[in-house]
C-alpha cells in the first residue's frame, strides 16, 4: 500500500480543523504538505518499524545522557512555520526551543520545526515525496536531517544553506554541532 495524496487546495483547512480531523481519525497517519495536500500514510511493516524503533532508541539514549532537548516519535505532528504539518520518523528539538512553547502549543501539534529529523524510507515510500518533505523541513528551519534510503543503500544528509550530501552505506553519521557527541553507524540494510 502506498500513501494516498488528496488535493485540498480549495478546501483551506485551518490548523484547528486539521488537528480535529487527526483527532477523530486516530487510526490513520495523516500529514499535510506546505502545498495543502493531505497525505494518508500507510502503516509500516515489521522491518521498517524495527529500524525506526532502533533509531529513536539511540537518539533517546544520547538525549537522556546529555539532557539537551526532547526526542519525538513518528506519532508527533509538527506544524511547520513555513507551512505543512509533518511527522518525521524521529525528531529532536533543543530544550530551550521546546520550553519557549506554551503548554497548549506543546500539547497539540507543536508550531515548531525540529532541529534534527530522521526520515527512514520504507519499501512503499516514494523517494521524491520524502525529498520534498526534507526540503519543507529545511525551509522551516531544520538544522540537520538524515534521509535513510535502504532501497538504494545510502543516506542523504540535509543541512541549512548547503547542498545535500549523499553517503553510501555502510557509513558513520555525526550529529555535528546540532547533536554534540551523537553518532550513528549505519550498516548495509538487507
TIVO-2410 file (N, C-alpha, C; in nm, 3 decimals):
# residues 190
REC num residu      c1      c2      c3 atome chaine
REC   1      X   0.084  -0.118   0.000     N      A
REC   1      X   0.000   0.000   0.000    CA      A
REC   1      X   0.089   0.124   0.000     C      A
REC   2      X   0.057   0.218  -0.085     N      A
REC   2      X   0.132   0.344  -0.090    CA      A
REC   2      X   0.047   0.455  -0.029     C      A
REC   3      X   0.111   0.568  -0.005     N      A
REC   3      X   0.040   0.682   0.052    CA      A
REC   3      X  -0.065   0.733  -0.045     C      A
REC   4      X  -0.174   0.783   0.009     N      A
REC   4      X  -0.279   0.845  -0.070    CA      A
REC   4      X  -0.266   0.995  -0.049     C      A
REC   5      X  -0.263   1.071  -0.159     N      A
REC   5      X  -0.248   1.216  -0.150    CA      A
REC   5      X  -0.376   1.281  -0.204     C      A
REC   6      X  -0.439   1.360  -0.119     N      A
REC   6      X  -0.561   1.431  -0.156    CA      A
REC   6      X  -0.529   1.579  -0.171     C      A
REC   7      X  -0.571   1.639  -0.281     N      A
REC   7      X  -0.550   1.781  -0.302    CA      A
REC   7      X  -0.659   1.860  -0.230     C      A
REC   8      X  -0.621   1.938  -0.130     N      A
REC   8      X  -0.715   2.020  -0.054    CA      A
REC   8      X  -0.697   2.168  -0.086     C      A
REC   9      X  -0.648   2.195  -0.207     N      A
REC   9      X  -0.614   2.331  -0.248    CA      A
REC   9      X  -0.725   2.432  -0.219     C      A
REC  10      X  -0.848   2.399  -0.251     N      A
REC  10      X  -0.958   2.494  -0.234    CA      A
REC  10      X  -1.036   2.473  -0.105     C      A
REC  11      X  -0.996   2.373  -0.024     N      A
REC  11      X  -1.069   2.344   0.099    CA      A
REC  11      X  -1.024   2.437   0.213     C      A
REC  12      X  -0.895   2.469   0.218     N      A
REC  12      X  -0.840   2.561   0.317    CA      A
REC  12      X  -0.871   2.521   0.461     C      A
REC  13      X  -0.826   2.404   0.500     N      A
REC  13      X  -0.840   2.360   0.638    CA      A
REC  13      X  -0.757   2.451   0.728     C      A
REC  14      X  -0.817   2.499   0.835     N      A
REC  14      X  -0.740   2.575   0.933    CA      A
REC  14      X  -0.655   2.477   1.014     C      A
REC  15      X  -0.559   2.530   1.090     N      A
REC  15      X  -0.477   2.444   1.175    CA      A
REC  15      X  -0.564   2.369   1.275     C      A
REC  16      X  -0.663   2.437   1.331     N      A
REC  16      X  -0.752   2.373   1.428    CA      A
REC  16      X  -0.836   2.263   1.362     C      A
REC  17      X  -0.885   2.287   1.240     N      A
REC  17      X  -0.963   2.186   1.170    CA      A
REC  17      X  -0.878   2.063   1.136     C      A
REC  18      X  -0.753   2.087   1.095     N      A
REC  18      X  -0.665   1.974   1.067    CA      A
REC  18      X  -0.637   1.895   1.195     C      A
REC  19      X  -0.615   1.965   1.304     N      A
REC  19      X  -0.592   1.898   1.434    CA      A
REC  19      X  -0.713   1.811   1.470     C      A
REC  20      X  -0.833   1.867   1.456     N      A
REC  20      X  -0.953   1.791   1.490    CA      A
REC  20      X  -0.972   1.672   1.395     C      A
REC  21      X  -0.942   1.691   1.267     N      A
REC  21      X  -0.950   1.582   1.169    CA      A
REC  21      X  -0.860   1.466   1.212     C      A
REC  22      X  -0.740   1.498   1.257     N      A
REC  22      X  -0.648   1.393   1.304    CA      A
REC  22      X  -0.699   1.327   1.431     C      A
REC  23      X  -0.761   1.405   1.521     N      A
REC  23      X  -0.809   1.350   1.647    CA      A
REC  23      X  -0.926   1.254   1.627     C      A
REC  24      X  -1.013   1.282   1.532     N      A
REC  24      X  -1.128   1.193   1.510    CA      A
REC  24      X  -1.095   1.077   1.415     C      A
REC  25      X  -0.974   1.077   1.360     N      A
REC  25      X  -0.929   0.969   1.272    CA      A
REC  25      X  -0.795   0.915   1.321     C      A
REC  26      X  -0.792   0.877   1.448     N      A
REC  26      X  -0.666   0.837   1.510    CA      A
REC  26      X  -0.609   0.707   1.455     C      A
REC  27      X  -0.688   0.631   1.382     N      A
REC  27      X  -0.636   0.508   1.323    CA      A
REC  27      X  -0.558   0.536   1.194     C      A
REC  28      X  -0.560   0.661   1.150     N      A
REC  28      X  -0.492   0.699   1.026    CA      A
REC  28      X  -0.373   0.788   1.058     C      A
REC  29      X  -0.263   0.770   0.987     N      A
REC  29      X  -0.146   0.858   0.999    CA      A
REC  29      X  -0.162   0.965   0.891     C      A
REC  30      X  -0.194   1.087   0.935     N      A
REC  30      X  -0.218   1.196   0.841    CA      A
REC  30      X  -0.108   1.301   0.849     C      A
REC  31      X  -0.075   1.359   0.734     N      A
REC  31      X   0.015   1.472   0.725    CA      A
REC  31      X  -0.045   1.570   0.625     C      A
REC  32      X   0.002   1.694   0.632     N      A
REC  32      X  -0.041   1.797   0.536    CA      A
REC  32      X   0.084   1.866   0.484     C      A
REC  33      X   0.098   1.872   0.352     N      A
REC  33      X   0.216   1.935   0.293    CA      A
REC  33      X   0.201   2.087   0.295     C      A
REC  34      X   0.312   2.156   0.269     N      A
REC  34      X   0.310   2.302   0.261    CA      A
REC  34      X   0.222   2.348   0.144     C      A
REC  35      X   0.203   2.260   0.045     N      A
REC  35      X   0.118   2.293  -0.070    CA      A
REC  35      X  -0.030   2.271  -0.041     C      A
REC  36      X  -0.062   2.217   0.079     N      A
REC  36      X  -0.201   2.195   0.116    CA      A
REC  36      X  -0.255   2.058   0.083     C      A
REC  37      X  -0.169   1.964   0.045     N      A
REC  37      X  -0.214   1.829   0.016    CA      A
REC  37      X  -0.226   1.750   0.146     C      A
REC  38      X  -0.329   1.669   0.156     N      A
REC  38      X  -0.347   1.581   0.270    CA      A
REC  38      X  -0.291   1.444   0.231     C      A
REC  39      X  -0.199   1.393   0.314     N      A
REC  39      X  -0.137   1.263   0.287    CA      A
REC  39      X  -0.186   1.164   0.390     C      A
REC  40      X  -0.240   1.053   0.342     N      A
REC  40      X  -0.280   0.942   0.428    CA      A
REC  40      X  -0.170   0.837   0.414     C      A
REC  41      X  -0.094   0.819   0.522     N      A
REC  41      X   0.022   0.730   0.518    CA      A
REC  41      X  -0.019   0.588   0.556     C      A
REC  42      X   0.034   0.489   0.484     N      A
REC  42      X   0.007   0.350   0.522    CA      A
REC  42      X   0.092   0.313   0.643     C      A
REC  43      X   0.050   0.213   0.718     N      A
REC  43      X   0.134   0.167   0.828    CA      A
REC  43      X   0.261   0.103   0.772     C      A
REC  44      X   0.368   0.101   0.851     N      A
REC  44      X   0.491   0.038   0.807    CA      A
REC  44      X   0.490  -0.108   0.851     C      A
REC  45      X   0.570  -0.187   0.783     N      A
REC  45      X   0.583  -0.328   0.818    CA      A
REC  45      X   0.683  -0.348   0.930     C      A
REC  46      X   0.706  -0.474   0.963     N      A
REC  46      X   0.791  -0.509   1.075    CA      A
REC  46      X   0.936  -0.464   1.059     C      A
REC  47      X   0.992  -0.478   0.941     N      A
REC  47      X   1.132  -0.439   0.921    CA      A
REC  47      X   1.148  -0.289   0.939     C      A
REC  48      X   1.065  -0.211   0.871     N      A
REC  48      X   1.074  -0.064   0.884    CA      A
REC  48      X   1.043  -0.019   1.025     C      A
REC  49      X   0.942  -0.079   1.088     N      A
REC  49      X   0.907  -0.043   1.225    CA      A
REC  49      X   1.020  -0.072   1.322     C      A
REC  50      X   1.088  -0.185   1.304     N      A
REC  50      X   1.202  -0.219   1.389    CA      A
REC  50      X   1.318  -0.123   1.370     C      A
REC  51      X   1.346  -0.087   1.244     N      A
REC  51      X   1.455   0.009   1.217    CA      A
REC  51      X   1.423   0.145   1.279     C      A
REC  52      X   1.298   0.187   1.264     N      A
REC  52      X   1.256   0.315   1.321    CA      A
REC  52      X   1.272   0.314   1.473     C      A
REC  53      X   1.231   0.206   1.537     N      A
REC  53      X   1.244   0.194   1.683    CA      A
REC  53      X   1.390   0.199   1.725     C      A
REC  54      X   1.478   0.134   1.650     N      A
REC  54      X   1.621   0.138   1.681    CA      A
REC  54      X   1.674   0.281   1.675     C      A
REC  55      X   1.637   0.354   1.570     N      A
REC  55      X   1.685   0.491   1.554    CA      A
REC  55      X   1.636   0.583   1.666     C      A
REC  56      X   1.508   0.572   1.699     N      A
REC  56      X   1.452   0.654   1.807    CA      A
REC  56      X   1.520   0.619   1.939     C      A
REC  57      X   1.543   0.490   1.963     N      A
REC  57      X   1.606   0.447   2.088    CA      A
REC  57      X   1.746   0.503   2.103     C      A
REC  58      X   1.824   0.500   1.997     N      A
REC  58      X   1.960   0.552   2.002    CA      A
REC  58      X   1.961   0.704   2.023     C      A
REC  59      X   1.870   0.774   1.957     N      A
REC  59      X   1.859   0.919   1.974    CA      A
REC  59      X   1.813   0.951   2.117     C      A
REC  60      X   1.716   0.874   2.167     N      A
REC  60      X   1.668   0.896   2.303    CA      A
REC  60      X   1.779   0.872   2.406     C      A
REC  61      X   1.856   0.766   2.387     N      A
REC  61      X   1.963   0.734   2.481    CA      A
REC  61      X   2.066   0.847   2.487     C      A
REC  62      X   2.108   0.896   2.371     N      A
REC  62      X   2.202   1.010   2.368    CA      A
REC  62      X   2.140   1.129   2.440     C      A
REC  63      X   2.013   1.160   2.412     N      A
REC  63      X   1.949   1.275   2.474    CA      A
REC  63      X   1.932   1.256   2.624     C      A
REC  64      X   1.902   1.134   2.667     N      A
REC  64      X   1.887   1.105   2.809    CA      A
REC  64      X   2.020   1.132   2.882     C      A
REC  65      X   2.129   1.100   2.817     N      A
REC  65      X   2.261   1.120   2.877    CA      A
REC  65      X   2.303   1.267   2.878     C      A
REC  66      X   2.260   1.343   2.777     N      A
REC  66      X   2.303   1.483   2.767    CA      A
REC  66      X   2.200   1.581   2.824     C      A
REC  67      X   2.072   1.546   2.819     N      A
REC  67      X   1.967   1.635   2.867    CA      A
REC  67      X   1.954   1.763   2.786     C      A
REC  68      X   1.993   1.758   2.659     N      A
REC  68      X   1.996   1.879   2.577    CA      A
REC  68      X   1.864   1.914   2.508     C      A
REC  69      X   1.770   1.821   2.505     N      A
REC  69      X   1.648   1.850   2.432    CA      A
REC  69      X   1.539   1.748   2.456     C      A
REC  70      X   1.449   1.738   2.357     N      A
REC  70      X   1.337   1.646   2.361    CA      A
REC  70      X   1.339   1.563   2.233     C      A
REC  71      X   1.311   1.433   2.247     N      A
REC  71      X   1.305   1.341   2.134    CA      A
REC  71      X   1.158   1.308   2.108     C      A
REC  72      X   1.123   1.295   1.980     N      A
REC  72      X   0.985   1.269   1.940    CA      A
REC  72      X   0.979   1.153   1.842     C      A
REC  73      X   0.870   1.078   1.851     N      A
REC  73      X   0.848   0.963   1.762    CA      A
REC  73      X   0.769   1.006   1.638     C      A
REC  74      X   0.746   0.909   1.552     N      A
REC  74      X   0.673   0.936   1.428    CA      A
REC  74      X   0.525   0.964   1.451     C      A
REC  75      X   0.478   0.951   1.573     N      A
REC  75      X   0.339   0.984   1.604    CA      A
REC  75      X   0.319   1.134   1.625     C      A
REC  76      X   0.427   1.210   1.633     N      A
REC  76      X   0.418   1.354   1.659    CA      A
REC  76      X   0.410   1.431   1.528     C      A
REC  77      X   0.311   1.517   1.518     N      A
REC  77      X   0.298   1.605   1.403    CA      A
REC  77      X   0.344   1.744   1.444     C      A
REC  78      X   0.434   1.802   1.365     N      A
REC  78      X   0.482   1.938   1.387    CA      A
REC  78      X   0.418   2.031   1.286     C      A
REC  79      X   0.364   2.142   1.333     N      A
REC  79      X   0.309   2.246   1.245    CA      A
REC  79      X   0.427   2.334   1.206     C      A
REC  80      X   0.478   2.315   1.085     N      A
REC  80      X   0.599   2.384   1.040    CA      A
REC  80      X   0.572   2.532   1.013     C      A
REC  81      X   0.664   2.619   1.053     N      A
REC  81      X   0.646   2.763   1.036    CA      A
REC  81      X   0.622   2.808   0.892     C      A
REC  82      X   0.680   2.740   0.795     N      A
REC  82      X   0.663   2.779   0.654    CA      A
REC  82      X   0.554   2.697   0.584     C      A
REC  83      X   0.470   2.631   0.662     N      A
REC  83      X   0.360   2.554   0.605    CA      A
REC  83      X   0.386   2.405   0.612     C      A
REC  84      X   0.280   2.331   0.628     N      A
REC  84      X   0.288   2.186   0.636    CA      A
REC  84      X   0.276   2.138   0.779     C      A
REC  85      X   0.215   2.025   0.794     N      A
REC  85      X   0.203   1.956   0.922    CA      A
REC  85      X   0.267   1.820   0.900     C      A
REC  86      X   0.389   1.805   0.953     N      A
REC  86      X   0.471   1.690   0.918    CA      A
REC  86      X   0.510   1.607   1.040     C      A
REC  87      X   0.528   1.479   1.013     N      A
REC  87      X   0.561   1.382   1.117    CA      A
REC  87      X   0.684   1.303   1.075     C      A
REC  88      X   0.802   1.343   1.123     N      A
REC  88      X   0.924   1.268   1.089    CA      A
REC  88      X   0.928   1.136   1.165     C      A
REC  89      X   1.009   1.043   1.117     N      A
REC  89      X   1.022   0.914   1.185    CA      A
REC  89      X   1.087   0.929   1.321     C      A
REC  90      X   1.178   1.022   1.335     N      A
REC  90      X   1.239   1.058   1.464    CA      A
REC  90      X   1.273   1.206   1.456     C      A
REC  91      X   1.260   1.275   1.569     N      A
REC  91      X   1.289   1.419   1.570    CA      A
REC  91      X   1.347   1.459   1.705     C      A
REC  92      X   1.421   1.569   1.703     N      A
REC  92      X   1.480   1.624   1.825    CA      A
REC  92      X   1.472   1.776   1.819     C      A
REC  93      X   1.437   1.835   1.934     N      A
REC  93      X   1.431   1.981   1.949    CA      A
REC  93      X   1.510   2.018   2.073     C      A
REC  94      X   1.592   2.123   2.064     N      A
REC  94      X   1.668   2.167   2.180    CA      A
REC  94      X   1.573   2.207   2.291     C      A
REC  95      X   1.617   2.187   2.415     N      A
REC  95      X   1.533   2.214   2.531    CA      A
REC  95      X   1.490   2.360   2.536     C      A
REC  96      X   1.579   2.451   2.503     N      A
REC  96      X   1.547   2.593   2.504    CA      A
REC  96      X   1.433   2.624   2.407     C      A
REC  97      X   1.442   2.572   2.288     N      A
REC  97      X   1.336   2.597   2.188    CA      A
REC  97      X   1.205   2.532   2.231     C      A
REC  98      X   1.212   2.409   2.283     N      A
REC  98      X   1.091   2.340   2.326    CA      A
REC  98      X   1.023   2.416   2.440     C      A
REC  99      X   1.101   2.462   2.535     N      A
REC  99      X   1.045   2.532   2.651    CA      A
REC  99      X   0.992   2.672   2.615     C      A
REC 100      X   1.026   2.721   2.496     N      A
REC 100      X   0.973   2.852   2.453    CA      A
REC 100      X   0.827   2.841   2.409     C      A
REC 101      X   0.779   2.717   2.389     N      A
REC 101      X   0.639   2.696   2.351    CA      A
REC 101      X   0.552   2.694   2.476     C      A
REC 102      X   0.429   2.741   2.460     N      A
REC 102      X   0.334   2.733   2.572    CA      A
REC 102      X   0.293   2.587   2.593     C      A
REC 103      X   0.236   2.559   2.706     N      A
REC 103      X   0.187   2.423   2.736    CA      A
REC 103      X   0.084   2.378   2.632     C      A
REC 104      X  -0.006   2.470   2.593     N      A
REC 104      X  -0.106   2.436   2.493    CA      A
REC 104      X  -0.041   2.404   2.358     C      A
REC 105      X   0.062   2.480   2.319     N      A
REC 105      X   0.131   2.453   2.194    CA      A
REC 105      X   0.202   2.317   2.200     C      A
REC 106      X   0.256   2.282   2.315     N      A
REC 106      X   0.323   2.154   2.330    CA      A
REC 106      X   0.224   2.038   2.325     C      A
REC 107      X   0.102   2.059   2.375     N      A
REC 107      X   0.003   1.952   2.381    CA      A
REC 107      X  -0.059   1.921   2.245     C      A
REC 108      X  -0.076   2.020   2.161     N      A
REC 108      X  -0.136   1.995   2.029    CA      A
REC 108      X  -0.025   1.962   1.930     C      A
REC 109      X  -0.035   2.010   1.808     N      A
REC 109      X   0.072   1.991   1.710    CA      A
REC 109      X   0.167   2.108   1.727     C      A
REC 110      X   0.285   2.086   1.786     N      A
REC 110      X   0.375   2.197   1.817    CA      A
REC 110      X   0.407   2.281   1.694     C      A
REC 111      X   0.390   2.414   1.706     N      A
REC 111      X   0.419   2.503   1.594    CA      A
REC 111      X   0.569   2.536   1.588     C      A
REC 112      X   0.647   2.436   1.552     N      A
REC 112      X   0.792   2.449   1.554    CA      A
REC 112      X   0.851   2.344   1.460     C      A
REC 113      X   0.962   2.378   1.400     N      A
REC 113      X   1.033   2.279   1.319    CA      A
REC 113      X   1.141   2.216   1.407     C      A
REC 114      X   1.152   2.084   1.406     N      A
REC 114      X   1.260   2.021   1.482    CA      A
REC 114      X   1.397   2.073   1.436     C      A
REC 115      X   1.493   2.066   1.526     N      A
REC 115      X   1.632   2.100   1.490    CA      A
REC 115      X   1.694   1.988   1.408     C      A
REC 116      X   1.649   1.863   1.437     N      A
REC 116      X   1.705   1.745   1.374    CA      A
REC 116      X   1.592   1.646   1.345     C      A
REC 117      X   1.596   1.584   1.227     N      A
REC 117      X   1.499   1.479   1.194    CA      A
REC 117      X   1.569   1.363   1.125     C      A
REC 118      X   1.507   1.248   1.140     N      A
REC 118      X   1.544   1.129   1.063    CA      A
REC 118      X   1.419   1.084   0.989     C      A
REC 119      X   1.434   1.065   0.860     N      A
REC 119      X   1.330   1.002   0.779    CA      A
REC 119      X   1.389   0.872   0.728     C      A
REC 120      X   1.316   0.764   0.746     N      A
REC 120      X   1.359   0.631   0.704    CA      A
REC 120      X   1.264   0.585   0.593     C      A
REC 121      X   1.318   0.570   0.474     N      A
REC 121      X   1.235   0.529   0.361    CA      A
REC 121      X   1.196   0.382   0.377     C      A
REC 122      X   1.066   0.360   0.378     N      A
REC 122      X   1.017   0.222   0.380    CA      A
REC 122      X   0.996   0.176   0.236     C      A
REC 123      X   0.968   0.052   0.220     N      A
REC 123      X   0.953  -0.008   0.087    CA      A
REC 123      X   0.846   0.062   0.003     C      A
REC 124      X   0.743   0.115   0.069     N      A
REC 124      X   0.632   0.175  -0.004    CA      A
REC 124      X   0.645   0.326  -0.021     C      A
REC 125      X   0.748   0.388   0.037     N      A
REC 125      X   0.764   0.534   0.029    CA      A
REC 125      X   0.822   0.577  -0.105     C      A
REC 126      X   0.769   0.686  -0.158     N      A
REC 126      X   0.825   0.749  -0.277    CA      A
REC 126      X   0.946   0.832  -0.234     C      A
REC 127      X   1.060   0.811  -0.298     N      A
REC 127      X   1.180   0.888  -0.266    CA      A
REC 127      X   1.158   1.036  -0.293     C      A
REC 128      X   1.095   1.069  -0.403     N      A
REC 128      X   1.070   1.209  -0.438    CA      A
REC 128      X   0.984   1.278  -0.332     C      A
REC 129      X   0.883   1.210  -0.283     N      A
REC 129      X   0.796   1.266  -0.180    CA      A
REC 129      X   0.875   1.292  -0.051     C      A
REC 130      X   0.963   1.199  -0.014     N      A
REC 130      X   1.045   1.219   0.106    CA      A
REC 130      X   1.146   1.332   0.088     C      A
REC 131      X   1.201   1.345  -0.032     N      A
REC 131      X   1.294   1.454  -0.059    CA      A
REC 131      X   1.223   1.589  -0.047     C      A
REC 132      X   1.101   1.597  -0.099     N      A
REC 132      X   1.022   1.720  -0.086    CA      A
REC 132      X   0.995   1.751   0.061     C      A
REC 133      X   0.965   1.648   0.138     N      A
REC 133      X   0.940   1.664   0.281    CA      A
REC 133      X   1.064   1.718   0.351     C      A
REC 134      X   1.182   1.667   0.317     N      A
REC 134      X   1.306   1.716   0.377    CA      A
REC 134      X   1.327   1.864   0.344     C      A
REC 135      X   1.292   1.904   0.224     N      A
REC 135      X   1.306   2.046   0.187    CA      A
REC 135      X   1.205   2.134   0.261     C      A
REC 136      X   1.088   2.080   0.292     N      A
REC 136      X   0.992   2.155   0.374    CA      A
REC 136      X   1.052   2.179   0.513     C      A
REC 137      X   1.116   2.077   0.568     N      A
REC 137      X   1.183   2.095   0.698    CA      A
REC 137      X   1.290   2.203   0.689     C      A
REC 138      X   1.374   2.196   0.586     N      A
REC 138      X   1.481   2.297   0.570    CA      A
REC 138      X   1.423   2.437   0.557     C      A
REC 139      X   1.318   2.451   0.477     N      A
REC 139      X   1.254   2.582   0.459    CA      A
REC 139      X   1.200   2.638   0.590     C      A
REC 140      X   1.168   2.549   0.684     N      A
REC 140      X   1.111   2.590   0.812    CA      A
REC 140      X   1.215   2.600   0.924     C      A
REC 141      X   1.343   2.578   0.891     N      A
REC 141      X   1.448   2.599   0.990    CA      A
REC 141      X   1.524   2.476   1.038     C      A
REC 142      X   1.499   2.360   0.981     N      A
REC 142      X   1.573   2.240   1.017    CA      A
REC 142      X   1.723   2.267   1.007     C      A
REC 143      X   1.799   2.221   1.107     N      A
REC 143      X   1.944   2.238   1.105    CA      A
REC 143      X   2.017   2.118   1.045     C      A
REC 144      X   1.966   1.997   1.073     N      A
REC 144      X   2.030   1.876   1.026    CA      A
REC 144      X   1.924   1.768   1.008     C      A
REC 145      X   1.931   1.698   0.896     N      A
REC 145      X   1.836   1.590   0.870    CA      A
REC 145      X   1.901   1.477   0.794     C      A
REC 146      X   1.860   1.355   0.828     N      A
REC 146      X   1.909   1.237   0.759    CA      A
REC 146      X   1.792   1.165   0.694     C      A
REC 147      X   1.802   1.143   0.564     N      A
REC 147      X   1.705   1.063   0.490    CA      A
REC 147      X   1.774   0.930   0.458     C      A
REC 148      X   1.736   0.829   0.532     N      A
REC 148      X   1.798   0.697   0.517    CA      A
REC 148      X   1.718   0.618   0.414     C      A
REC 149      X   1.789   0.569   0.312     N      A
REC 149      X   1.727   0.505   0.198    CA      A
REC 149      X   1.783   0.363   0.182     C      A
REC 150      X   1.725   0.265   0.254     N      A
REC 150      X   1.777   0.128   0.245    CA      A
REC 150      X   1.767   0.069   0.103     C      A
REC 151      X   1.668   0.111   0.025     N      A
REC 151      X   1.649   0.056  -0.108    CA      A
REC 151      X   1.768   0.086  -0.198     C      A
REC 152      X   1.831   0.203  -0.179     N      A
REC 152      X   1.947   0.239  -0.261    CA      A
REC 152      X   2.076   0.235  -0.181     C      A
REC 153      X   2.068   0.183  -0.056     N      A
REC 153      X   2.185   0.169   0.030    CA      A
REC 153      X   2.263   0.299   0.046     C      A
REC 154      X   2.186   0.406   0.081     N      A
REC 154      X   2.251   0.536   0.101    CA      A
REC 154      X   2.173   0.621   0.200     C      A
REC 155      X   2.238   0.726   0.245     N      A
REC 155      X   2.174   0.824   0.331    CA      A
REC 155      X   2.205   0.962   0.273     C      A
REC 156      X   2.101   1.045   0.272     N      A
REC 156      X   2.118   1.184   0.228    CA      A
REC 156      X   2.119   1.273   0.351     C      A
REC 157      X   2.219   1.361   0.360     N      A
REC 157      X   2.233   1.448   0.475    CA      A
REC 157      X   2.194   1.589   0.432     C      A
REC 158      X   2.096   1.645   0.504     N      A
REC 158      X   2.043   1.778   0.474    CA      A
REC 158      X   2.090   1.875   0.582     C      A
REC 159      X   2.144   1.990   0.536     N      A
REC 159      X   2.190   2.095   0.627    CA      A
REC 159      X   2.146   2.230   0.570     C      A
REC 160      X   2.131   2.327   0.658     N      A
REC 160      X   2.094   2.462   0.614    CA      A
REC 160      X   2.200   2.518   0.521     C      A
REC 161      X   2.155   2.578   0.410     N      A
REC 161      X   2.240   2.651   0.316    CA      A
REC 161      X   2.356   2.569   0.260     C      A
REC 162      X   2.337   2.438   0.246     N      A
REC 162      X   2.439   2.351   0.189    CA      A
REC 162      X   2.373   2.251   0.094     C      A
REC 163      X   2.448   2.207  -0.005     N      A
REC 163      X   2.391   2.102  -0.091    CA      A
REC 163      X   2.373   1.972  -0.013     C      A
REC 164      X   2.281   1.892  -0.058     N      A
REC 164      X   2.256   1.762   0.005    CA      A
REC 164      X   2.379   1.674  -0.017     C      A
REC 165      X   2.424   1.610   0.090     N      A
REC 165      X   2.538   1.519   0.083    CA      A
REC 165      X   2.485   1.376   0.084     C      A
REC 166      X   2.531   1.295  -0.011     N      A
REC 166      X   2.490   1.155  -0.021    CA      A
REC 166      X   2.607   1.067   0.022     C      A
REC 167      X   2.579   0.974   0.114     N      A
REC 167      X   2.680   0.879   0.158    CA      A
REC 167      X   2.627   0.738   0.134     C      A
REC 168      X   2.716   0.652   0.085     N      A
REC 168      X   2.680   0.511   0.064    CA      A
REC 168      X   2.686   0.438   0.198     C      A
REC 169      X   2.599   0.339   0.213     N      A
REC 169      X   2.603   0.254   0.331    CA      A
REC 169      X   2.701   0.140   0.306     C      A
REC 170      X   2.770   0.094   0.408     N      A
REC 170      X   2.768   0.139   0.547    CA      A
REC 170      X   2.842   0.272   0.563     C      A
REC 171      X   2.803   0.345   0.668     N      A
REC 171      X   2.867   0.474   0.694    CA      A
REC 171      X   2.849   0.513   0.840     C      A
REC 172      X   2.929   0.606   0.883     N      A
REC 172      X   2.916   0.665   1.016    CA      A
REC 172      X   2.859   0.805   1.000     C      A
REC 173      X   2.760   0.839   1.083     N      A
REC 173      X   2.699   0.971   1.078    CA      A
REC 173      X   2.726   1.043   1.209     C      A
REC 174      X   2.736   1.174   1.199     N      A
REC 174      X   2.764   1.256   1.317    CA      A
REC 174      X   2.650   1.355   1.337     C      A
REC 175      X   2.619   1.380   1.464     N      A
REC 175      X   2.521   1.483   1.498    CA      A
REC 175      X   2.576   1.623   1.484     C      A
REC 176      X   2.703   1.632   1.450     N      A
REC 176      X   2.771   1.760   1.425    CA      A
REC 176      X   2.752   1.855   1.543     C      A
REC 177      X   2.739   1.983   1.518     N      A
REC 177      X   2.721   2.081   1.625    CA      A
REC 177      X   2.578   2.080   1.679     C      A
REC 178      X   2.485   2.021   1.604     N      A
REC 178      X   2.344   2.022   1.643    CA      A
REC 178      X   2.321   1.924   1.758     C      A
REC 179      X   2.377   1.804   1.746     N      A
REC 179      X   2.366   1.699   1.847    CA      A
REC 179      X   2.508   1.660   1.891     C      A
REC 180      X   2.573   1.742   1.972     N      A
REC 180      X   2.713   1.717   2.005    CA      A
REC 180      X   2.734   1.582   2.073     C      A
REC 181      X   2.826   1.504   2.013     N      A
REC 181      X   2.858   1.374   2.068    CA      A
REC 181      X   2.769   1.260   2.018     C      A
REC 182      X   2.666   1.292   1.942     N      A
REC 182      X   2.580   1.185   1.890    CA      A
REC 182      X   2.639   1.132   1.759     C      A
REC 183      X   2.652   1.002   1.751     N      A
REC 183      X   2.698   0.941   1.628    CA      A
REC 183      X   2.619   0.813   1.604     C      A
REC 184      X   2.614   0.774   1.481     N      A
REC 184      X   2.537   0.656   1.443    CA      A
REC 184      X   2.612   0.583   1.333     C      A
REC 185      X   2.631   0.455   1.352     N      A
REC 185      X   2.691   0.372   1.248    CA      A
REC 185      X   2.577   0.299   1.179     C      A
REC 186      X   2.564   0.326   1.051     N      A
REC 186      X   2.460   0.259   0.971    CA      A
REC 186      X   2.525   0.149   0.891     C      A
REC 187      X   2.477   0.028   0.911     N      A
REC 187      X   2.524  -0.086   0.835    CA      A
REC 187      X   2.447  -0.094   0.704     C      A
REC 188      X   2.492  -0.184   0.619     N      A
REC 188      X   2.419  -0.210   0.496    CA      A
REC 188      X   2.287  -0.277   0.533     C      A
REC 189      X   2.177  -0.232   0.475     N      A
REC 189      X   2.047  -0.292   0.501    CA      A
REC 189      X   2.025  -0.407   0.404     C      A
REC 190      X   1.966  -0.511   0.456     N      A
REC 190      X   1.935  -0.626   0.370    CA      A
REC 190      X   1.801  -0.608   0.306     C      A
***
